[in-house]
């Protein structure tokens, strides 16, 4: 069974003989294939790479350990200071395991740290069947909210909070207690009617917990609801958004809340400060020595004797 390695950052002017002279001392190479990395203009070679095939896995393992682990991610100057470095034309190169196309595709998939995939949860348009019965002024309101949301997310400091819902269009006579009950029950209702969905299977295993229901006093009908789990928040959103069964004269607009990295940093600072203050209080309490009041009966008895 052969083992394949990948050697990269080979100098552009290195020949096949130069490459073999640096690598073959570690063991016999069955096959070598060169490729060139061109610059952005495509008119010059930036550096070369080589695919190396070995019959002996121990040779490949030795070369891999020698040429990659300690030097991966280091600067050129740091690599040259290392005892374990493979140089071609006095330039350090990097030896890695060859990855399959599937592994490379998975590696190149960007992690959605801002949760942008949640943007379309709760979004409806005039073409959707669920928009039937929604007054034109309500649809216009939804379209404006969606456009504002898109413009806000141009700033990379903003992101979706996967456990927090923004609830709008709530009647004036509905308070935080009533809304908490509506959304807690909504999760279970959605789970009962959508049992085949993967997210429902996971959500149904856990108890629904809402940690906060906050009303924004400066804006009518606006609330924020915080869940402990994303799957519960998602089920609640899908059950309550644009649902005519909750209130007679209106439908709630429910979407995932947007926050910013600045708010998150400020929140962490406050949490750290709170913990430090609590620690100081505990330490102060430990240092406090209670004073005993009263008479020492034993000493009084001894004086009488």
Secondary structure as UniProt FT lines:
FT   STRAND          3..10
FT   TURN            12..13
FT   HELIX           16..23
FT   HELIX           24..26
FT   STRAND          31..38
FT   TURN            40..41
FT   STRAND          45..54
FT   HELIX           57..67
FT   TURN            68..73
FT   HELIX           76..81
FT   STRAND          87..88
FT   TURN            89..90
FT   STRAND          91..92
FT   STRAND          94..97
FT   HELIX           101..108
FT   TURN            113..114
FT   HELIX           116..118
FT   TURN            119..122
FT   TURN            126..127
FT   HELIX           129..131
FT   TURN            132..133
FT   HELIX           136..152
FT   TURN            153..154
FT   TURN            156..157
FT   STRAND          158..168
FT   TURN            172..173
FT   HELIX           176..193
FT   TURN            195..196
FT   HELIX           198..203
FT   TURN            204..205
FT   STRAND          210..215
FT   TURN            217..218
FT   TURN            220..221
FT   STRAND          223..227
FT   HELIX           230..240
FT   TURN            241..242
FT   TURN            244..245
FT   STRAND          253..260
FT   HELIX           261..287
FT   HELIX           297..304
//
